[in-house]
Amino acid sequence: MKLLVTGGAGYIGSVVAARLLEAGHEVVVLDDCSTGHADAVPSGAALVRATLRAAAGDVLAEGFDGVLHFAAKSLVGESVEKPGLYWDKNLGESLALLDAMRVHRVPRIVFSSTAATYGEPERTPIVETDPTRPTNPYGASKLAIDTVLAEYARMYGIGGVSLRYFNVAGAYGTYGERHTVETHIIPNVLKVPLGERESVSIFGTDYATADGTCVRDYIHVVDLATAHLLALEACAPGEHEIFNLGSGAGYSVREVIDVCREVTGEPIPAVEGPRRPGDPAVLIASSAKITERLGWKPERDLRSMVADAWAFIRS
């Protein structure tokens, strides 16, 4: 298939673009490189450096079989400070993309959504039928895109799949995390043995979990890419499907730090502090639906995520 990968110069988008090329697809990346890196685009893919609003119509006019949509602003804190930016970039540019798909009759889209659409869940693991009550503009803007996708499927026959997940980690060879503002725990912990930080912070040690620290879901970026390829094949005309991607169990903050110590061979000092306001004890998504329907399940564990991330950072 000839496929457009929006945000393909970013962390997840670049890995998916590489896996698509390996599967024999033709890939074009559309990315303004405001947060991504042009040198992260796989050599076999063409890069169009522009915003979706400016270029989606012209690019899709060349004829495409599908879109994998990763382009988005994704910092929760920034979304609270600048909600208008997130509604404009996330929802506004996604609307431009979908309308270009409608005009040029592109039949399918896989959307990189987020489990942040659920907000603070009533239960875990979270399933797709649970209430969606996002607690920040980032999650709200992604939920709005899910809603628009459902409408474009119903009204124009586009086949859409939204994938909702929490934390992505690991690397794939030369493709890994290079965020200007890093908020993810694994690369931040690994900054300590790199000499870029003196210690790592643990926010709260009195949660109702096995070791008192928060438990979160983590997925290896390669497993995530596999889910996107499966979802691409599952897009059905006129239907919008939502799948959660999760480990089903999760890992605690202490477990993440301990595995980073094991992989790097460094002590990695940890400083314990009070809870952060609004941090739930456990956030885990169930992947039972996508396992049953598409046969996907995560294959790589936390040690693999840390080891691959560590190899990428050192390279």
ZAMARGU-4260 file (C-alpha; in steps of 0.2 Angstrom, whole numbers, plus 5000, padded with zeros to 4 digits):
<rodrens>
0) 5000/5000/5000 | 5005/5018/4998 | 5004/5026/5015 | 5005/5043/5023 | 5013/5044/5040
5) 5009/5060/5049 | 5022/5064/5063 | 5034/5052/5055 | 5049/5062/5061 | 5044/5059/5079
10) 5048/5044/5091 | 5033/5033/5088 | 5030/5038/5070 | 5048/5035/5064 | 5048/5017/5071
15) 5031/5014/5063 | 5037/5021/5046 | 5052/5009/5047 | 5042/4994/5051 | 5030/4999/5036
20) 5044/5000/5024 | 5051/4983/5030 | 5033/4976/5027 | 5035/4982/5009 | 5024/4997/5009
25) 5028/5014/5001 | 5029/5027/5014 | 5028/5046/5014 | 5031/5056/5030 | 5022/5073/5033
30) 5029/5082/5047 | 5034/5100/5051 | 5048/5094/5062 | 5043/5106/5076 | 5046/5092/5088
35) 5052/5078/5077 | 5069/5076/5068 | 5071/5075/5049 | 5085/5063/5052 | 5074/5051/5061
40) 5064/5048/5045 | 5069/5031/5038 | 5079/5033/5022 | 5066/5023/5012 | 5053/5036/5015
45) 5049/5052/5007 | 5048/5068/5019 | 5036/5082/5016 | 5041/5095/5028 | 5025/5105/5032
50) 5010/5106/5043 | 4994/5095/5040 | 4984/5111/5037 | 4996/5117/5024 | 5000/5102/5015
55) 4988/5087/5018 | 4977/5091/5003 | 4991/5092/4991 | 5000/5077/4997 | 4985/5066/4997
60) 4980/5072/4980 | 4994/5060/4973 | 4984/5045/4978 | 4985/5035/4995 | 4978/5019/5002
65) 4979/5025/5020 | 4985/5036/5033 | 4994/5033/5050 | 4991/5048/5061 | 5004/5052/5074
70) 5006/5071/5072 | 5001/5080/5088 | 5006/5090/5103 | 5007/5078/5118 | 5013/5087/5134
75) 5000/5086/5147 | 5007/5101/5157 | 5009/5112/5142 | 4991/5108/5137 | 4985/5115/5153
80) 4995/5131/5151 | 4990/5133/5132 | 4974/5124/5129 | 4970/5134/5113 | 4987/5127/5105
85) 4981/5109/5109 | 4964/5112/5101 | 4971/5120/5086 | 4985/5108/5083 | 4977/5092/5088
90) 4959/5094/5083 | 4961/5108/5070 | 4975/5099/5060 | 4966/5082/5061 | 4950/5090/5054
95) 4961/5097/5039 | 4968/5079/5037 | 4952/5070/5037 | 4944/5082/5025 | 4958/5080/5013
100) 4955/5061/5015 | 4937/5064/5011 | 4941/5074/4996 | 4954/5063/4989 | 4945/5046/4994
105) 4958/5039/5005 | 4949/5024/5012 | 4957/5021/5029 | 4966/5029/5044 | 4974/5022/5060
110) 4975/5036/5074 | 4987/5036/5088 | 4975/5041/5102 | 4978/5040/5121 | 4972/5031/5136
115) 4972/5049/5143 | 4954/5050/5136 | 4948/5040/5151 | 4954/5052/5164 | 4955/5045/5181
120) 4947/5028/5179 | 4934/5020/5191 | 4943/5003/5189 | 4958/4995/5181 | 4962/4988/5169
125) 4953/5000/5159 | 4942/4993/5145 | 4935/5002/5129 | 4918/5004/5136 | 4923/5013/5152
130) 4918/5031/5153 | 4929/5044/5144 | 4932/5059/5156 | 4949/5067/5151 | 4956/5078/5165
135) 4967/5089/5153 | 4966/5098/5136 | 4978/5085/5129 | 4966/5070/5133 | 4951/5080/5128
140) 4958/5085/5111 | 4962/5067/5107 | 4945/5061/5112 | 4937/5075/5101 | 4947/5067/5086
145) 4940/5050/5091 | 4923/5057/5090 | 4926/5066/5073 | 4934/5049/5066 | 4917/5041/5070
150) 4908/5054/5061 | 4919/5053/5045 | 4917/5034/5045 | 4898/5036/5047 | 4896/5050/5034
155) 4909/5047/5021 | 4913/5028/5023 | 4931/5030/5029 | 4937/5015/5039 | 4946/5021/5055
160) 4954/5013/5070 | 4960/5023/5086 | 4973/5015/5097 | 4973/5021/5115 | 4988/5018/5126
165) 4998/5025/5140 | 5017/5025/5141 | 5028/5020/5126 | 5046/5015/5129 | 5061/5007/5121
170) 5069/5009/5104 | 5071/5001/5088 | 5089/5002/5082 | 5093/5020/5077 | 5075/5025/5081
175) 5072/5031/5099 | 5066/5045/5110 | 5074/5062/5107 | 5062/5074/5116 | 5067/5092/5119
180) 5056/5092/5134 | 5057/5074/5142 | 5043/5069/5153 | 5044/5050/5152 | 5051/5041/5167
185) 5063/5028/5158 | 5074/5041/5148 | 5074/5052/5163 | 5080/5039/5175 | 5093/5034/5162
190) 5100/5052/5162 | 5107/5048/5180 | 5120/5035/5174 | 5123/5046/5159 | 5129/5060/5171
195) 5115/5072/5166 | 5106/5071/5182 | 5111/5067/5200 | 5096/5057/5205 | 5078/5052/5201
200) 5063/5058/5211 | 5049/5046/5217 | 5033/5056/5220 | 5024/5046/5234 | 5028/5030/5242
205) 5012/5027/5252 | 5000/5022/5238 | 4989/5006/5240 | 5001/4996/5228 | 5013/4982/5231
210) 5028/4993/5235 | 5019/5009/5239 | 5023/5018/5222 | 5012/5022/5207 | 5009/5008/5195
215) 5009/5013/5176 | 5007/5004/5160 | 5022/5003/5148 | 5023/4996/5130 | 5038/4993/5120
220) 5038/5004/5104 | 5041/4989/5093 | 5025/4980/5100 | 5016/4997/5098 | 5021/4997/5079
225) 5015/4980/5077 | 4998/4985/5083 | 4997/4999/5071 | 5001/4987/5056 | 4988/4975/5062
230) 4975/4990/5064 | 4979/4996/5046 | 4973/4979/5040 | 4958/4979/5051 | 4951/4996/5045
235) 4933/4992/5038 | 4924/5004/5027 | 4912/5015/5036 | 4917/5009/5053 | 4927/5017/5068
240) 4934/5005/5080 | 4943/5008/5096 | 4956/4997/5104 | 4966/4999/5120 | 4984/4993/5121
245) 4991/4988/5138 | 5002/4976/5147 | 4987/4971/5158 | 4998/4972/5174 | 5009/4987/5173
250) 5025/4991/5183 | 5028/5002/5198 | 5040/5017/5199 | 5052/5007/5210 | 5052/4992/5198
255) 5056/5004/5183 | 5071/5011/5193 | 5077/4994/5199 | 5077/4988/5181 | 5087/5003/5175
260) 5100/4999/5189 | 5101/4981/5183 | 5103/4986/5165 | 5115/5000/5167 | 5125/4992/5181
265) 5124/5009/5190 | 5117/5013/5208 | 5105/5027/5202 | 5101/5037/5218 | 5082/5039/5221
270) 5075/5054/5231 | 5058/5050/5239 | 5046/5064/5240 | 5027/5068/5243 | 5013/5063/5231
275) 5010/5074/5216 | 4992/5081/5216 | 4980/5071/5204 | 4992/5055/5202 | 4981/5040/5203
280) 4989/5024/5211 | 4986/5013/5196 | 4984/5016/5178 | 4983/5001/5167 | 4974/4997/5151
285) 4967/4980/5146 | 4971/4974/5128 | 4959/4959/5129 | 4949/4966/5114 | 4963/4968/5102
290) 4970/4952/5107 | 4954/4943/5104 | 4950/4953/5087 | 4967/4955/5079 | 4979/4943/5089
295) 4990/4957/5096 | 4998/4955/5113 | 5014/4964/5120 | 5029/4952/5118 | 5043/4963/5126
300) 5045/4966/5145 | 5051/4981/5155 | 5069/4975/5154 | 5069/4974/5135 | 5062/4992/5135
305) 5075/4998/5146 | 5089/4989/5138 | 5084/4995/5120 | 5082/5013/5127 | 5099/5012/5135
310) 5108/5006/5119 | 5100/5020/5109 | 5104/5033/5121 | 5122/5028/5122 | 5124/5027/5103
</rodrens>
